[in-house]
Amino acid sequence: MRWSPPLTCWYLLCAAGLVWAQPAAEYKPERGQEGRDVMWVPTPDALAPRMLDLAKVSAKDTVIDLGSGDGRLVIMAAQRGAKALGIEYDSKLVAYAKAAAAKAGVADRAQFIKADLFESDLSAATVITLFLGTDINRKLMPRLLDLKPGTRIVSNTHAVGDWPPDGTVSSADDEKTQYYRTALLWIVPAKVAGSWRLAEGSANFTQRFQRVSGSFTVRGEFAPLSRVTLRGDQLSFTAGGTHYSATVTGDTMTGVAKSGGASREWRATRIKTM
């Protein structure tokens, strides 16, 4: 027979600390649970590593995941040797992700904080990952475009405004994944729009994201640009039969010009921003 102490005895035992409450059930996030801005849906297992592959995440990177949820992308990035940070507004998800990182043995490289992603400092990132939504991505776009040129942005499924992606990857070959099969990559372009001065002339560039057009005037001769590419801080184009390549650093670009088998260094300084 089980002994049940009288009610007064029960109170005395509680006061003495000899009766403990049953431990609360371990928290486990549920797909579709409500969040501050969007409901939580985890990135499919088949797509998550491909997102990191698309961004070429390595041990050299600092990855920041916006809306990090259960922490899977942050933990995967840390397992590749990267320094990774998850920004999540739900404190329960933050605690859950921290525990998962500790269990995976990467708590030293996978950190999680409760914060507002619109107010968080993203400047240290070399890679940004996100699985949010088209409206939030559109609001984030100005901040993302202001990151250091060359920063890689990878989104699960959702576009970032009208910014055309630099690459995509799909996990459609995985029959277990019915939704959210596509990842999109953007590389933050340097800002090159404006008028630039060269030793031998001038250049004018117009820009829409990573798409650039313009013209060169060298020694009094006008030449339109062709074969223009801008990938991060690397700009290349052909003008007047000469191929130019350069690294853009703020209001300066320096590089090599090649023509007729000969090459020379060249430099330009921005004198007006459009």
C-alpha positions in Angstrom: 0.0 0.0 0.0 1.3 3.5 -0.9 1.5 5.8 2.1 0.1 9.3 1.6 1.1 11.8 4.2 -1.5 14.0 5.8 -1.9 17.4 4.2 -0.2 19.2 7.0 2.8 16.8 6.7 2.9 17.4 3.0 3.3 21.1 3.6 6.1 20.5 6.0 7.9 18.3 3.6 7.7 20.9 0.8 8.9 23.6 3.2 11.9 21.4 4.1 12.7 20.9 0.4 12.1 17.1 0.6 9.4 17.0 -2.2 10.4 17.9 -5.8 8.1 18.7 -8.7 8.3 16.5 -11.7 10.7 17.8 -14.3 9.1 19.8 -17.1 9.0 18.0 -20.4 11.9 18.8 -22.7 11.1 21.6 -25.1 11.0 20.5 -28.8 10.0 23.0 -31.5 7.2 22.0 -33.8 7.0 22.7 -37.5 4.6 25.6 -38.2 4.8 27.1 -34.7 4.1 30.8 -34.6 7.1 33.2 -34.5 7.4 37.0 -34.3 7.5 37.6 -38.0 7.0 34.2 -39.7 6.1 30.7 -38.6 9.0 28.4 -37.9 9.6 25.8 -40.6 13.0 24.1 -40.6 15.2 24.0 -43.7 14.9 20.5 -45.2 17.8 18.2 -44.4 18.6 17.7 -48.1 18.8 21.4 -48.8 20.7 22.7 -45.7 24.1 21.4 -46.7 23.6 22.5 -50.3 22.9 26.0 -49.1 26.3 26.0 -47.4 27.9 24.4 -50.5 26.4 27.1 -52.7 28.1 29.8 -50.5 31.3 27.7 -50.4 31.4 27.9 -46.6 34.8 27.0 -45.2 36.8 27.3 -42.0 37.7 30.9 -43.2 34.2 32.1 -42.9 32.0 33.8 -40.4 28.4 32.7 -41.0 25.4 34.6 -39.6 22.0 32.9 -39.8 19.0 35.2 -39.6 16.1 33.5 -37.9 18.2 30.5 -36.9 15.4 28.4 -35.5 16.6 25.1 -34.2 20.2 26.0 -35.2 20.8 23.4 -37.8 22.5 25.7 -40.4 24.7 27.3 -37.7 25.7 23.9 -36.4 26.5 22.6 -39.9 28.6 25.7 -40.7 30.5 25.2 -37.4 31.1 21.5 -38.3 32.8 22.8 -41.4 35.1 24.8 -39.2 33.4 28.2 -39.7 32.6 30.6 -36.9 28.8 30.8 -36.9 26.2 32.9 -35.2 22.4 32.3 -35.1 20.2 35.3 -34.5 16.7 34.2 -33.2 14.0 36.2 -31.4 12.4 33.1 -29.8 14.2 32.5 -26.5 13.1 28.9 -26.4 14.5 28.2 -29.8 17.8 29.9 -28.8 18.1 27.6 -25.7 17.2 24.6 -27.8 19.8 25.5 -30.5 22.5 26.0 -27.8 21.9 22.6 -26.4 22.0 21.1 -29.9 25.3 22.8 -30.6 26.8 21.5 -27.3 25.5 18.0 -28.1 27.2 18.2 -31.6 30.4 19.3 -29.9 30.6 22.7 -31.7 29.5 25.1 -28.9 32.8 26.9 -29.2 32.1 27.9 -32.8 28.3 27.9 -32.9 26.8 30.7 -30.9 23.2 31.8 -30.6 21.7 35.0 -29.3 18.1 36.3 -28.8 17.9 39.5 -30.8 16.0 41.4 -33.5 17.6 40.6 -36.9 16.8 44.2 -38.1 18.8 45.7 -35.2 21.7 43.3 -35.2 25.2 44.0 -36.4 25.9 41.9 -39.5 29.2 43.5 -40.5 31.4 40.6 -39.4 29.6 38.1 -41.7 31.3 36.7 -44.8 28.1 34.6 -45.3 24.5 35.4 -44.4 21.9 32.6 -44.5 18.2 33.1 -44.2 14.9 31.3 -44.5 12.4 34.1 -43.8 10.0 35.3 -46.4 9.7 37.6 -49.4 8.5 40.6 -47.4 11.1 40.4 -44.7 13.9 39.7 -47.3 12.8 42.8 -49.2 13.0 44.9 -46.0 16.5 43.5 -45.4 17.7 44.1 -48.9 19.2 47.6 -48.2 21.1 46.3 -45.2 22.4 43.3 -47.2 23.6 45.4 -50.1 25.5 47.6 -47.6 27.6 44.7 -46.4 31.2 44.3 -47.4 31.5 43.5 -51.2 32.0 39.8 -51.7 29.7 38.8 -48.8 27.6 35.8 -49.8 23.9 35.8 -49.1 22.0 32.5 -49.3 18.2 32.2 -49.0 16.1 29.2 -48.8 13.4 29.6 -51.5 12.6 33.3 -51.1 13.9 36.1 -53.3 15.6 39.2 -52.0 13.5 42.0 -53.6 14.3 42.4 -57.3 18.0 41.7 -56.8 18.8 38.9 -59.4 20.6 36.0 -57.9 24.2 35.0 -58.9 23.4 31.3 -58.6 20.8 28.7 -57.5 20.9 25.1 -56.4 18.1 22.6 -56.0 17.4 19.5 -53.9 14.6 18.3 -56.2 16.3 15.0 -56.7 15.5 14.1 -53.1 12.0 12.7 -53.2 11.5 13.1 -49.5 11.6 16.9 -49.8 8.3 18.2 -51.2 8.7 21.9 -50.4 11.5 24.4 -50.1 13.9 22.7 -52.5 15.7 25.7 -53.9 18.5 27.9 -52.5 19.5 31.2 -54.1 22.9 32.9 -53.9 23.8 36.6 -54.1 27.2 38.1 -53.8 27.2 41.6 -52.5 28.6 43.8 -55.3 30.9 46.8 -54.9 29.4 50.2 -55.5 30.9 51.4 -58.8 28.3 53.8 -60.1 29.7 57.3 -60.9 32.5 59.1 -62.7 36.0 57.9 -62.3 39.4 59.6 -63.3 42.2 57.6 -64.8 45.7 58.8 -65.6 44.9 58.7 -69.3 41.2 59.7 -69.3 37.9 59.0 -67.5 35.2 56.4 -67.1 31.5 56.5 -66.3 29.6 53.6 -64.8 25.9 53.0 -64.2 24.9 50.2 -62.0 21.9 48.1 -61.1 23.0 45.6 -58.4 25.8 43.5 -60.1 24.9 44.7 -63.6 27.1 47.4 -64.8 27.3 49.4 -68.0 29.2 52.6 -69.0 31.9 54.1 -71.2 35.6 55.0 -71.2 37.2 58.0 -72.6 40.9 57.4 -73.1 43.2 60.0 -74.7 40.2 61.7 -76.1 38.7 58.6 -77.7 35.3 57.4 -76.5 34.7 53.6 -76.1 31.6 51.8 -74.8 32.1 49.0 -72.3 31.5 45.4 -73.2 31.9 42.0 -71.4 31.3 43.7 -68.1 31.2 41.5 -65.0 31.1 42.5 -61.3 31.4 39.8 -58.7 31.9 41.2 -55.2 34.8 43.6 -55.4 36.1 42.2 -58.7 35.3 44.3 -61.8 36.3 43.4 -65.3 35.4 44.8 -68.8 36.6 45.5 -72.2 36.9 49.0 -73.7 38.6 50.1 -76.9 40.2 46.7 -77.5 41.7 46.6 -74.0 40.6 44.2 -71.3 40.6 45.8 -67.8 40.4 43.9 -64.5 40.4 45.6 -61.1 39.7 45.3 -57.4 37.3 48.0 -56.1 38.0 49.4 -52.7 35.7 52.2 -51.8 36.4 55.1 -54.2 39.5 53.5 -55.7 40.0 50.7 -58.2 43.3 49.2 -59.1 44.2 46.4 -61.5 45.7 45.2 -64.8 44.9 46.3 -68.4 45.8 43.9 -71.2 46.0 44.7 -74.9 47.9 43.1 -77.8 49.8 40.7 -75.5 51.1 43.5 -73.3 49.9 44.3 -69.8 50.1 47.3 -67.5 48.8 48.4 -64.2 46.0 50.9 -64.1 44.2 52.9 -61.4 41.0 55.0 -61.2 39.6 57.3 -58.5 35.9 58.1 -58.2 35.3 61.8 -58.5 31.4 61.7 -58.6 28.8 59.3 -57.3 25.6 58.8 -59.2 
